[in-house]
Amino acid sequence: QVQFVESGGGLVQPGGSLRLSCAASGSISSLYAMGWYRQAPGKQRELVARRTRNSITNYADSVKGRFTISRDNTENTVWLQMNSLKPEDTAVYYCFTQPYGSDPDYWGQGTQVTVAA
């Protein structure tokens, strides 16, 4: 099993910034990638950003240029810096771990991000 400690969500005005953090611990010997998905009400869960152990990053088109993912491999910790937030970024953000060549296998409990005036 993998345990997560997520933090950094909250309410912010449009144009503002938030920084999410996620620390994973436990049975993560095959950890390859970490990142964040999000799910808005009535919508499917979507990949926001992912960073592999060798620093390959992937971003959703909707967040490119605004969000930045970083990672500390030794501490199994990942951060998501979110700038220029928009109301459509409102969602629950879920941290995940992913083995090499597989789909994400473990998920954090989620943290709410709300962008509203």
Buried (B, 14 or more C-beta within 10 A) or exposed (E): EBEBEBEBBEEBEEEEEBBBBBBBEEEBEEBBBBBBBBBBEEEEBEBBBBBBEEEEBBBBEEBEEBBBBBBEBEEBBBBBBBBEBEEEBBBBBBBBBBBEEEEBEBBBEBBEBBBEE
